[in-house]
Amino acid sequence: MSEAIPLAPTLVKGSMSIARPQGNLPWLPPMGTVWHIEAGTHFDAIRAGQTLGRTALTLLGDASGAVICDPWSRIHYFLAKPSSTTGWNVRETTVCGTATYIVVPPLDAKEMHLHWAVPPLPDRLFTPAGQLRQALHAAVGAHYGPRTEQC
């Protein structure tokens, strides 16, 4: 059973209300700043292009955990439990583990900047790696078709 994460005051982003996780998320930067956080310690991150990321988010629905969106490089970073991505093999995606740094935005980041496509909520911190793998496989298949061998 996961440990409860105490909540601080609620932030309002657009018409969506976001409860700020506290205490157990030492990797979440304070408002108005971004931090470079080494993956593999607090979380693993799976990097996918924006088109694949959006498709995977649609397929995952409420099963998705926190997702960082970098609109400038058109990349989505799906957060998964540390070490849950061992053996990852989904084309067009990259696992970011130990010795890889991820730029983490604050909860108040605006959409035109690095921001949370899905904010880290107490009950939605991580996407289950198996479900993410399935969603990204389906997204890759839909966008690129089946992999063919080339000689």
Secondary structure per residue as TSV (DSSP state, phi and psi in degrees):
chain	resnum	aa	ss	phi	psi
A	1	M	-	360.0	133.4
A	2	S	-	-77.3	151.2
A	3	E	-	-75.7	138.7
A	4	A	-	-68.2	143.6
A	5	I	-	-108.4	119.7
A	6	P	-	-64.9	149.4
A	7	L	E	-109.2	147.3
A	8	A	E	-102.1	-173.2
A	9	P	E	-53.6	151.7
A	10	T	E	-81.5	135.9
A	11	L	E	-93.9	153.3
A	12	V	E	-115.6	121.2
A	13	K	E	-119.1	108.4
A	14	G	T	62.1	-128.0
A	15	S	T	-99.3	4.8
A	16	M	E	-100.8	133.1
A	17	S	E	-95.5	130.8
A	18	I	E	-121.2	121.1
A	19	A	E	-82.9	128.5
A	20	R	E	-83.3	114.9
A	21	P	E	-64.9	143.8
A	22	Q	-	-130.6	164.5
A	23	G	S	74.8	-66.9
A	24	N	S	-85.5	2.7
A	25	L	-	-117.7	71.5
A	26	P	T	-66.9	-12.1
A	27	W	T	-89.1	-4.5
A	28	L	S	-88.5	117.0
A	29	P	-	-72.5	158.2
A	30	P	-	-69.0	164.7
A	31	M	T	-54.1	139.9
A	32	G	T	82.0	4.1
A	33	T	-	-130.9	164.4
A	34	V	-	-125.9	151.0
A	35	W	E	-125.1	147.4
A	36	H	E	-92.0	115.6
A	37	I	E	-116.3	131.8
A	38	E	E	-71.2	125.2
A	39	A	T	-73.2	164.0
A	40	G	T	92.3	-12.9
A	41	T	T	-101.2	-63.5
A	42	H	S	-89.9	-25.5
A	43	F	-	-163.3	159.2
A	44	D	E	-99.5	153.5
A	45	A	E	-125.9	138.0
A	46	I	E	-110.8	121.0
A	47	R	E	-93.8	128.9
A	48	A	E	-140.1	147.0
A	49	G	E	-58.8	157.8
A	50	Q	H	-59.4	-40.6
A	51	T	H	-64.2	-46.1
A	52	L	H	-66.0	-39.5
A	53	G	H	-61.3	-44.7
A	54	R	H	-64.2	-41.7
A	55	T	H	-63.6	-44.5
A	56	A	H	-62.4	-40.1
A	57	L	H	-60.5	-41.4
A	58	T	H	-63.4	-44.6
A	59	L	H	-66.4	-36.6
A	60	L	H	-75.0	-35.0
A	61	G	G	57.1	-130.8
A	62	D	G	-71.2	-7.8
A	63	A	G	-77.4	-11.4
A	64	S	-	-73.0	137.9
A	65	G	-	-91.0	-158.4
A	66	A	-	-64.2	140.8
A	67	V	E	-138.3	127.6
A	68	I	E	-94.7	136.2
A	69	C	E	-116.2	125.6
A	70	D	E	-108.2	98.3
A	71	P	T	-67.8	-22.6
A	72	W	T	-75.3	-41.5
A	73	S	T	-95.6	-2.3
A	74	R	T	58.0	49.9
A	75	I	E	-124.8	142.4
A	76	H	E	-112.1	138.6
A	77	Y	E	-116.7	111.7
A	78	F	E	-88.9	128.9
A	79	L	E	-90.4	133.2
A	80	A	E	-129.6	163.6
A	81	K	-	-58.9	146.3
A	82	P	T	-56.1	137.4
A	83	S	T	68.7	7.1
A	84	S	T	-82.9	-6.2
A	85	T	T	-105.4	13.5
A	86	T	T	-56.7	131.9
A	87	G	T	80.3	12.1
A	88	W	-	-58.5	132.6
A	89	N	-	-151.1	75.6
A	90	V	-	-122.3	119.4
A	91	R	T	-63.0	154.0
A	92	E	T	68.7	12.2
A	93	T	E	-131.0	160.7
A	94	T	E	-137.2	134.7
A	95	V	E	-85.5	132.8
A	96	C	E	-109.2	107.5
A	97	G	-	-119.4	-151.1
A	98	T	T	-49.6	139.4
A	99	A	T	75.5	10.6
A	100	T	-	-115.9	130.1
A	101	Y	E	-103.7	135.3
A	102	I	E	-112.8	135.8
A	103	V	E	-83.7	119.7
A	104	V	E	-107.7	124.1
A	105	P	-	-85.1	162.9
A	106	P	-	-77.4	167.6
A	107	L	T	-65.3	-24.2
A	108	D	T	-90.5	11.3
A	109	A	-	-63.1	144.1
A	110	K	-	-88.9	153.7
A	111	E	T	-60.8	-27.9
A	112	M	T	-75.2	-11.0
A	113	H	S	-114.1	-179.9
A	114	L	S	-53.2	127.7
A	115	H	E	-153.1	175.9
A	116	W	E	-90.9	115.3
A	117	A	E	-70.9	-37.6
A	118	V	E	-132.5	113.9
A	119	P	-	-69.8	154.9
A	120	P	-	-75.7	102.3
A	121	L	B	-102.3	156.6
A	122	P	T	-52.7	-37.4
A	123	D	T	-98.8	6.1
A	124	R	B	-142.7	51.4
A	125	L	S	-77.7	-45.8
A	126	F	-	-123.1	145.6
A	127	T	-	-87.3	130.8
A	128	P	-	-57.8	127.4
A	129	A	H	-57.4	-39.6
A	130	G	H	-63.7	-44.1
A	131	Q	H	-67.6	-38.1
A	132	L	H	-65.1	-43.1
A	133	R	H	-57.1	-47.4
A	134	Q	H	-62.3	-44.8
A	135	A	H	-64.5	-42.3
A	136	L	H	-71.3	-36.3
A	137	H	H	-58.7	-45.8
A	138	A	H	-64.1	-41.2
A	139	A	H	-64.3	-43.9
A	140	V	H	-62.5	-45.0
A	141	G	H	-60.6	-41.2
A	142	A	H	-67.3	-37.2
A	143	H	H	-89.3	-31.8
A	144	Y	H	-118.4	-11.5
A	145	G	-	79.4	-179.3
A	146	P	S	-69.6	152.3
A	147	R	-	-72.8	133.9
A	148	T	-	-117.3	146.3
A	149	E	-	-78.8	135.6
A	150	Q	-	-118.0	140.1
A	151	C	-	-96.6	360.0
